Amino acid sequence: WSHSYRRQVALQFSYVGWDHLGFASQDCTENTVEEHLFKALFKTCLLESKDKACYSRCARTDKGVSAMCNVVSIRLRSKMTE
């Protein structure tokens, strides 16, 4: 990780939230859209840790609610040098 570049990006996505307990992470469960997003970013090695992510979300949804256009800002690993 020390040799990789990182950059702040905006991720725009949609999701069907029927089986999730809302968008924002919660201490009592891992079944949130945000937790699944972080798992995917860790699995693809785009994110080293939540602490270094400079993460910001634009909105939240409740249990079972879907979203057509949601955006998060996050610092991810990048091949771009600038």
Biopython code that builds the backbone (N, CA, C, O; Angstrom):
import numpy as np
from Bio.PDB.StructureBuilder import StructureBuilder

atoms = [
    (1, "TRP", "N", (0.803, -1.199, 0.000)),
    (1, "TRP", "CA", (0.000, 0.000, 0.000)),
    (1, "TRP", "C", (0.842, 1.257, 0.000)),
    (1, "TRP", "O", (0.398, 2.298, -0.484)),
    (2, "SER", "N", (2.054, 1.180, 0.536)),
    (2, "SER", "CA", (2.871, 2.387, 0.638)),
    (2, "SER", "C", (3.316, 2.888, -0.727)),
    (2, "SER", "O", (3.651, 4.064, -0.873)),
    (3, "HIS", "N", (3.324, 2.014, -1.729)),
    (3, "HIS", "CA", (3.760, 2.417, -3.067)),
    (3, "HIS", "C", (2.598, 2.691, -4.020)),
    (3, "HIS", "O", (2.821, 3.013, -5.187)),
    (4, "SER", "N", (1.389, 2.568, -3.546)),
    (4, "SER", "CA", (0.255, 2.783, -4.439)),
    (4, "SER", "C", (-0.267, 4.212, -4.312)),
    (4, "SER", "O", (-0.180, 4.845, -3.261)),
    (5, "TYR", "N", (-0.809, 4.686, -5.421)),
    (5, "TYR", "CA", (-1.417, 6.015, -5.449)),
    (5, "TYR", "C", (-2.858, 5.909, -4.972)),
    (5, "TYR", "O", (-3.495, 4.864, -5.100)),
    (6, "ARG", "N", (-3.351, 6.992, -4.428)),
    (6, "ARG", "CA", (-4.745, 7.057, -4.001)),
    (6, "ARG", "C", (-5.349, 8.363, -4.491)),
    (6, "ARG", "O", (-4.647, 9.360, -4.662)),
    (7, "ARG", "N", (-6.640, 8.349, -4.713)),
    (7, "ARG", "CA", (-7.315, 9.586, -5.093)),
    (7, "ARG", "C", (-8.752, 9.567, -4.591)),
    (7, "ARG", "O", (-9.359, 8.510, -4.416)),
    (8, "GLN", "N", (-9.270, 10.748, -4.368)),
    (8, "GLN", "CA", (-10.641, 10.913, -3.903)),
    (8, "GLN", "C", (-11.564, 10.796, -5.111)),
    (8, "GLN", "O", (-11.375, 11.481, -6.116)),
    (9, "VAL", "N", (-12.548, 9.936, -5.006)),
    (9, "VAL", "CA", (-13.490, 9.732, -6.106)),
    (9, "VAL", "C", (-14.920, 9.822, -5.575)),
    (9, "VAL", "O", (-15.165, 9.681, -4.377)),
    (10, "ALA", "N", (-15.841, 10.057, -6.481)),
    (10, "ALA", "CA", (-17.269, 10.008, -6.173)),
    (10, "ALA", "C", (-17.820, 8.746, -6.822)),
    (10, "ALA", "O", (-17.723, 8.576, -8.037)),
    (11, "LEU", "N", (-18.395, 7.868, -6.019)),
    (11, "LEU", "CA", (-19.019, 6.660, -6.540)),
    (11, "LEU", "C", (-20.528, 6.875, -6.569)),
    (11, "LEU", "O", (-21.144, 7.169, -5.544)),
    (12, "GLN", "N", (-21.108, 6.726, -7.741)),
    (12, "GLN", "CA", (-22.557, 6.851, -7.899)),
    (12, "GLN", "C", (-23.120, 5.460, -8.153)),
    (12, "GLN", "O", (-22.615, 4.734, -9.009)),
    (13, "PHE", "N", (-24.151, 5.087, -7.425)),
    (13, "PHE", "CA", (-24.687, 3.738, -7.556)),
    (13, "PHE", "C", (-26.159, 3.696, -7.167)),
    (13, "PHE", "O", (-26.680, 4.609, -6.527)),
    (14, "SER", "N", (-26.804, 2.627, -7.564)),
    (14, "SER", "CA", (-28.201, 2.350, -7.198)),
    (14, "SER", "C", (-28.226, 1.012, -6.482)),
    (14, "SER", "O", (-27.326, 0.189, -6.650)),
    (15, "TYR", "N", (-29.262, 0.800, -5.684)),
    (15, "TYR", "CA", (-29.391, -0.499, -5.018)),
    (15, "TYR", "C", (-30.844, -0.773, -4.667)),
    (15, "TYR", "O", (-31.655, 0.134, -4.481)),
    (16, "VAL", "N", (-31.135, -2.066, -4.586)),
    (16, "VAL", "CA", (-32.427, -2.535, -4.115)),
    (16, "VAL", "C", (-32.228, -2.911, -2.656)),
    (16, "VAL", "O", (-31.479, -3.839, -2.349)),
    (17, "GLY", "N", (-32.881, -2.210, -1.769)),
    (17, "GLY", "CA", (-32.635, -2.378, -0.351)),
    (17, "GLY", "C", (-33.599, -3.291, 0.379)),
    (17, "GLY", "O", (-33.618, -3.292, 1.610)),
    (18, "TRP", "N", (-34.395, -4.064, -0.330)),
    (18, "TRP", "CA", (-35.419, -4.904, 0.293)),
    (18, "TRP", "C", (-34.862, -5.799, 1.393)),
    (18, "TRP", "O", (-35.489, -5.953, 2.442)),
    (19, "ASP", "N", (-33.689, -6.391, 1.165)),
    (19, "ASP", "CA", (-33.119, -7.347, 2.121)),
    (19, "ASP", "C", (-32.106, -6.710, 3.071)),
    (19, "ASP", "O", (-31.456, -7.419, 3.840)),
    (20, "HIS", "N", (-31.963, -5.389, 3.030)),
    (20, "HIS", "CA", (-30.964, -4.712, 3.861)),
    (20, "HIS", "C", (-31.626, -3.904, 4.975)),
    (20, "HIS", "O", (-32.800, -3.543, 4.893)),
    (21, "LEU", "N", (-30.849, -3.633, 6.006)),
    (21, "LEU", "CA", (-31.355, -2.895, 7.166)),
    (21, "LEU", "C", (-30.989, -1.417, 7.085)),
    (21, "LEU", "O", (-30.615, -0.803, 8.085)),
    (22, "GLY", "N", (-31.100, -0.857, 5.885)),
    (22, "GLY", "CA", (-30.787, 0.548, 5.660)),
    (22, "GLY", "C", (-29.449, 0.727, 4.964)),
    (22, "GLY", "O", (-28.754, -0.246, 4.672)),
    (23, "PHE", "N", (-29.097, 1.975, 4.701)),
    (23, "PHE", "CA", (-27.834, 2.261, 4.014)),
    (23, "PHE", "C", (-26.672, 2.358, 4.984)),
    (23, "PHE", "O", (-25.656, 1.690, 4.789)),
    (24, "ALA", "N", (-26.791, 3.162, 6.014)),
    (24, "ALA", "CA", (-25.668, 3.469, 6.908)),
    (24, "ALA", "C", (-25.283, 2.281, 7.782)),
    (24, "ALA", "O", (-26.140, 1.513, 8.220)),
    (25, "SER", "N", (-23.979, 2.140, 8.030)),
    (25, "SER", "CA", (-23.468, 1.088, 8.908)),
    (25, "SER", "C", (-24.073, 1.209, 10.297)),
    (25, "SER", "O", (-24.369, 2.304, 10.775)),
    (26, "GLN", "N", (-24.247, 0.057, 10.928)),
    (26, "GLN", "CA", (-24.803, 0.013, 12.282)),
    (26, "GLN", "C", (-23.979, -0.960, 13.114)),
    (26, "GLN", "O", (-23.465, -1.948, 12.590)),
    (27, "ASP", "N", (-23.852, -0.686, 14.397)),
    (27, "ASP", "CA", (-23.086, -1.554, 15.297)),
    (27, "ASP", "C", (-23.726, -2.923, 15.471)),
    (27, "ASP", "O", (-23.027, -3.912, 15.696)),
    (28, "CYS", "N", (-25.046, -2.989, 15.371)),
    (28, "CYS", "CA", (-25.764, -4.228, 15.676)),
    (28, "CYS", "C", (-25.863, -5.203, 14.501)),
    (28, "CYS", "O", (-26.307, -6.334, 14.692)),
    (29, "THR", "N", (-25.465, -4.801, 13.300)),
    (29, "THR", "CA", (-25.606, -5.674, 12.132)),
    (29, "THR", "C", (-24.587, -5.325, 11.056)),
    (29, "THR", "O", (-24.081, -4.205, 10.994)),
    (30, "GLU", "N", (-24.300, -6.309, 10.211)),
    (30, "GLU", "CA", (-23.452, -6.075, 9.038)),
    (30, "GLU", "C", (-24.288, -6.052, 7.760)),
    (30, "GLU", "O", (-23.747, -5.886, 6.666)),
    (31, "ASN", "N", (-25.600, -6.219, 7.895)),
    (31, "ASN", "CA", (-26.467, -6.295, 6.724)),
    (31, "ASN", "C", (-26.991, -4.913, 6.330)),
    (31, "ASN", "O", (-28.200, -4.682, 6.288)),
    (32, "THR", "N", (-26.061, -3.999, 6.042)),
    (32, "THR", "CA", (-26.418, -2.687, 5.520)),
    (32, "THR", "C", (-25.745, -2.509, 4.166)),
    (32, "THR", "O", (-24.754, -3.176, 3.868)),
    (33, "VAL", "N", (-26.271, -1.632, 3.367)),
    (33, "VAL", "CA", (-25.693, -1.378, 2.047)),
    (33, "VAL", "C", (-24.253, -0.877, 2.200)),
    (33, "VAL", "O", (-23.369, -1.296, 1.452)),
    (34, "GLU", "N", (-24.018, 0.008, 3.154)),
    (34, "GLU", "CA", (-22.683, 0.568, 3.367)),
    (34, "GLU", "C", (-21.670, -0.522, 3.727)),
    (34, "GLU", "O", (-20.545, -0.497, 3.228)),
    (35, "GLU", "N", (-22.042, -1.462, 4.570)),
    (35, "GLU", "CA", (-21.142, -2.558, 4.938)),
    (35, "GLU", "C", (-20.821, -3.430, 3.726)),
    (35, "GLU", "O", (-19.679, -3.854, 3.550)),
    (36, "HIS", "N", (-21.822, -3.697, 2.896)),
    (36, "HIS", "CA", (-21.578, -4.490, 1.685)),
    (36, "HIS", "C", (-20.673, -3.727, 0.713)),
    (36, "HIS", "O", (-19.830, -4.331, 0.050)),
    (37, "LEU", "N", (-20.840, -2.419, 0.627)),
    (37, "LEU", "CA", (-19.974, -1.591, -0.209)),
    (37, "LEU", "C", (-18.525, -1.680, 0.275)),
    (37, "LEU", "O", (-17.616, -1.890, -0.528)),
    (38, "PHE", "N", (-18.309, -1.522, 1.582)),
    (38, "PHE", "CA", (-16.954, -1.613, 2.123)),
    (38, "PHE", "C", (-16.355, -3.000, 1.906)),
    (38, "PHE", "O", (-15.176, -3.107, 1.568)),
    (39, "LYS", "N", (-17.129, -4.051, 2.089)),
    (39, "LYS", "CA", (-16.628, -5.412, 1.848)),
    (39, "LYS", "C", (-16.151, -5.572, 0.407)),
    (39, "LYS", "O", (-15.106, -6.172, 0.156)),
    (40, "ALA", "N", (-16.921, -5.034, -0.536)),
    (40, "ALA", "CA", (-16.540, -5.129, -1.950)),
    (40, "ALA", "C", (-15.257, -4.347, -2.229)),
    (40, "ALA", "O", (-14.408, -4.807, -2.992)),
    (41, "LEU", "N", (-15.108, -3.176, -1.619)),
    (41, "LEU", "CA", (-13.905, -2.369, -1.836)),
    (41, "LEU", "C", (-12.676, -3.020, -1.211)),
    (41, "LEU", "O", (-11.584, -2.931, -1.772)),
    (42, "PHE", "N", (-12.833, -3.673, -0.062)),
    (42, "PHE", "CA", (-11.725, -4.421, 0.543)),
    (42, "PHE", "C", (-11.373, -5.637, -0.304)),
    (42, "PHE", "O", (-10.194, -5.922, -0.516)),
    (43, "LYS", "N", (-12.375, -6.351, -0.786)),
    (43, "LYS", "CA", (-12.164, -7.567, -1.577)),
    (43, "LYS", "C", (-11.416, -7.266, -2.875)),
    (43, "LYS", "O", (-10.597, -8.071, -3.316)),
    (44, "THR", "N", (-11.689, -6.121, -3.484)),
    (44, "THR", "CA", (-11.031, -5.741, -4.734)),
    (44, "THR", "C", (-9.735, -4.965, -4.505)),
    (44, "THR", "O", (-9.118, -4.475, -5.451)),
    (45, "CYS", "N", (-9.327, -4.858, -3.229)),
    (45, "CYS", "CA", (-8.074, -4.188, -2.841)),
    (45, "CYS", "C", (-8.038, -2.712, -3.248)),
    (45, "CYS", "O", (-6.965, -2.167, -3.507)),
    (46, "LEU", "N", (-9.184, -2.077, -3.304)),
    (46, "LEU", "CA", (-9.241, -0.647, -3.590)),
    (46, "LEU", "C", (-9.166, 0.183, -2.327)),
    (46, "LEU", "O", (-8.909, 1.385, -2.385)),
    (47, "LEU", "N", (-9.387, -0.450, -1.186)),
    (47, "LEU", "CA", (-9.426, 0.256, 0.084)),
    (47, "LEU", "C", (-8.575, -0.491, 1.100)),
    (47, "LEU", "O", (-8.711, -1.702, 1.274)),
    (48, "GLU", "N", (-7.697, 0.248, 1.767)),
    (48, "GLU", "CA", (-6.826, -0.359, 2.780)),
    (48, "GLU", "C", (-7.520, -0.445, 4.132)),
    (48, "GLU", "O", (-7.487, -1.491, 4.781)),
    (49, "SER", "N", (-8.146, 0.644, 4.559)),
    (49, "SER", "CA", (-8.847, 0.652, 5.842)),
    (49, "SER", "C", (-9.895, 1.756, 5.838)),
    (49, "SER", "O", (-9.791, 2.721, 5.081)),
    (50, "LYS", "N", (-10.894, 1.608, 6.680)),
    (50, "LYS", "CA", (-11.928, 2.641, 6.791)),
    (50, "LYS", "C", (-11.340, 3.936, 7.353)),
    (50, "LYS", "O", (-11.795, 5.027, 7.010)),
    (51, "ASP", "N", (-10.335, 3.816, 8.209)),
    (51, "ASP", "CA", (-9.722, 4.995, 8.828)),
    (51, "ASP", "C", (-9.053, 5.915, 7.811)),
    (51, "ASP", "O", (-9.024, 7.131, 8.001)),
    (52, "LYS", "N", (-8.512, 5.339, 6.725)),
    (52, "LYS", "CA", (-7.803, 6.127, 5.715)),
    (52, "LYS", "C", (-8.673, 6.448, 4.503)),
    (52, "LYS", "O", (-8.169, 6.932, 3.490)),
    (53, "ALA", "N", (-9.958, 6.185, 4.599)),
    (53, "ALA", "CA", (-10.847, 6.296, 3.441)),
    (53, "ALA", "C", (-11.317, 7.716, 3.141)),
    (53, "ALA", "O", (-11.747, 7.977, 2.018)),
    (54, "CYS", "N", (-11.255, 8.635, 4.087)),
    (54, "CYS", "CA", (-11.818, 9.987, 3.891)),
    (54, "CYS", "C", (-13.230, 9.873, 3.326)),
    (54, "CYS", "O", (-13.576, 10.531, 2.345)),
    (55, "TYR", "N", (-14.025, 9.042, 3.952)),
    (55, "TYR", "CA", (-15.339, 8.647, 3.463)),
    (55, "TYR", "C", (-16.428, 9.639, 3.866)),
    (55, "TYR", "O", (-16.454, 10.142, 4.989)),
    (56, "SER", "N", (-17.321, 9.903, 2.919)),
    (56, "SER", "CA", (-18.467, 10.759, 3.193)),
    (56, "SER", "C", (-19.648, 10.267, 2.369)),
    (56, "SER", "O", (-19.497, 9.975, 1.183)),
    (57, "ARG", "N", (-20.811, 10.175, 2.982)),
    (57, "ARG", "CA", (-22.019, 9.753, 2.262)),
    (57, "ARG", "C", (-22.961, 10.937, 2.100)),
    (57, "ARG", "O", (-22.935, 11.876, 2.896)),
    (58, "CYS", "N", (-23.786, 10.887, 1.071)),
    (58, "CYS", "CA", (-24.686, 12.016, 0.819)),
    (58, "CYS", "C", (-26.057, 11.826, 1.445)),
    (58, "CYS", "O", (-26.784, 12.801, 1.637)),
    (59, "ALA", "N", (-26.424, 10.592, 1.766)),
    (59, "ALA", "CA", (-27.777, 10.349, 2.276)),
    (59, "ALA", "C", (-27.823, 9.008, 2.984)),
    (59, "ALA", "O", (-26.858, 8.244, 2.978)),
    (60, "ARG", "N", (-28.973, 8.741, 3.596)),
    (60, "ARG", "CA", (-29.219, 7.457, 4.250)),
    (60, "ARG", "C", (-30.602, 6.977, 3.851)),
    (60, "ARG", "O", (-31.456, 7.770, 3.455)),
    (61, "THR", "N", (-30.816, 5.674, 3.958)),
    (61, "THR", "CA", (-32.159, 5.135, 3.751)),
    (61, "THR", "C", (-32.501, 4.216, 4.922)),
    (61, "THR", "O", (-31.613, 3.734, 5.625)),
    (62, "ASP", "N", (-33.769, 3.984, 5.118)),
    (62, "ASP", "CA", (-34.242, 3.102, 6.178)),
    (62, "ASP", "C", (-34.275, 1.654, 5.707)),
    (62, "ASP", "O", (-34.000, 1.358, 4.544)),
    (63, "LYS", "N", (-34.612, 0.768, 6.617)),
    (63, "LYS", "CA", (-34.740, -0.659, 6.327)),
    (63, "LYS", "C", (-35.687, -0.891, 5.158)),
    (63, "LYS", "O", (-36.804, -0.373, 5.143)),
    (64, "GLY", "N", (-35.236, -1.675, 4.176)),
    (64, "GLY", "CA", (-36.079, -2.055, 3.055)),
    (64, "GLY", "C", (-36.231, -1.023, 1.959)),
    (64, "GLY", "O", (-36.930, -1.275, 0.977)),
    (65, "VAL", "N", (-35.598, 0.132, 2.095)),
    (65, "VAL", "CA", (-35.744, 1.209, 1.115)),
    (65, "VAL", "C", (-34.649, 1.099, 0.053)),
    (65, "VAL", "O", (-33.491, 0.835, 0.376)),
    (66, "SER", "N", (-35.015, 1.301, -1.204)),
    (66, "SER", "CA", (-34.074, 1.262, -2.318)),
    (66, "SER", "C", (-33.679, 2.683, -2.721)),
    (66, "SER", "O", (-34.310, 3.651, -2.297)),
    (67, "ALA", "N", (-32.648, 2.800, -3.529)),
    (67, "ALA", "CA", (-32.200, 4.111, -4.003)),
    (67, "ALA", "C", (-31.839, 4.020, -5.480)),
    (67, "ALA", "O", (-31.174, 3.076, -5.907)),
    (68, "MET", "N", (-32.276, 4.998, -6.250)),
    (68, "MET", "CA", (-31.966, 5.042, -7.683)),
    (68, "MET", "C", (-30.633, 5.716, -7.962)),
    (68, "MET", "O", (-29.970, 5.381, -8.943)),
    (69, "CYS", "N", (-30.230, 6.652, -7.127)),
    (69, "CYS", "CA", (-28.978, 7.374, -7.364)),
    (69, "CYS", "C", (-28.424, 7.844, -6.023)),
    (69, "CYS", "O", (-28.909, 8.821, -5.451)),
    (70, "ASN", "N", (-27.422, 7.155, -5.535)),
    (70, "ASN", "CA", (-26.779, 7.522, -4.288)),
    (70, "ASN", "C", (-25.309, 7.781, -4.578)),
    (70, "ASN", "O", (-24.748, 7.179, -5.493)),
    (71, "VAL", "N", (-24.680, 8.660, -3.820)),
    (71, "VAL", "CA", (-23.284, 9.021, -4.064)),
    (71, "VAL", "C", (-22.516, 8.990, -2.750)),
    (71, "VAL", "O", (-22.998, 9.460, -1.720)),
    (72, "VAL", "N", (-21.308, 8.427, -2.806)),
    (72, "VAL", "CA", (-20.372, 8.520, -1.685)),
    (72, "VAL", "C", (-19.055, 9.066, -2.221)),
    (72, "VAL", "O", (-18.702, 8.855, -3.381)),
    (73, "SER", "N", (-18.348, 9.761, -1.368)),
    (73, "SER", "CA", (-17.013, 10.241, -1.694)),
    (73, "SER", "C", (-16.038, 9.417, -0.867)),
    (73, "SER", "O", (-16.225, 9.248, 0.338)),
    (74, "ILE", "N", (-14.987, 8.900, -1.521)),
    (74, "ILE", "CA", (-14.067, 8.005, -0.826)),
    (74, "ILE", "C", (-12.692, 8.034, -1.492)),
    (74, "ILE", "O", (-12.582, 8.213, -2.705)),
    (75, "ARG", "N", (-11.663, 7.859, -0.694)),
    (75, "ARG", "CA", (-10.282, 7.836, -1.193)),
    (75, "ARG", "C", (-9.893, 6.384, -1.457)),
    (75, "ARG", "O", (-9.804, 5.576, -0.533)),
    (76, "LEU", "N", (-9.658, 6.058, -2.751)),
    (76, "LEU", "CA", (-9.378, 4.688, -3.171)),
    (76, "LEU", "C", (-8.020, 4.569, -3.851)),
    (76, "LEU", "O", (-7.442, 5.553, -4.312)),
    (77, "ARG", "N", (-7.534, 3.346, -3.898)),
    (77, "ARG", "CA", (-6.305, 3.049, -4.640)),
    (77, "ARG", "C", (-6.553, 3.324, -6.118)),
    (77, "ARG", "O", (-7.637, 3.063, -6.639)),
    (78, "SER", "N", (-5.531, 3.854, -6.784)),
    (78, "SER", "CA", (-5.683, 4.242, -8.191)),
    (78, "SER", "C", (-4.399, 3.982, -8.958)),
    (78, "SER", "O", (-3.309, 4.047, -8.390)),
    (79, "LYS", "N", (-4.520, 3.692, -10.225)),
    (79, "LYS", "CA", (-3.352, 3.553, -11.100)),
    (79, "LYS", "C", (-2.884, 4.907, -11.614)),
    (79, "LYS", "O", (-1.767, 5.032, -12.116)),
    (80, "MET", "N", (-3.724, 5.910, -11.491)),
    (80, "MET", "CA", (-3.377, 7.242, -11.963)),
    (80, "MET", "C", (-2.317, 7.843, -11.033)),
    (80, "MET", "O", (-2.426, 7.731, -9.812)),
    (81, "THR", "N", (-1.316, 8.464, -11.598)),
    (81, "THR", "CA", (-0.223, 9.015, -10.794)),
    (81, "THR", "C", (-0.465, 10.457, -10.384)),
    (81, "THR", "O", (0.239, 10.973, -9.515)),
    (82, "GLU", "N", (-1.427, 11.110, -10.977)),
    (82, "GLU", "CA", (-1.731, 12.506, -10.632)),
    (82, "GLU", "C", (-3.163, 12.666, -10.217)),
    (82, "GLU", "O", (-3.592, 13.773, -9.893)),
]
sb = StructureBuilder()
sb.init_structure("model")
sb.init_model(0)
sb.init_chain("A")
sb.init_seg("    ")
for serial, (resi, resn, name, xyz) in enumerate(atoms, 1):
    if name == "N":
        sb.init_residue(resn, " ", resi, " ")
    sb.init_atom(name, np.array(xyz, "f"), 0.0, 1.0, " ", f" {name:<3s}", serial, name[0])
structure = sb.get_structure()
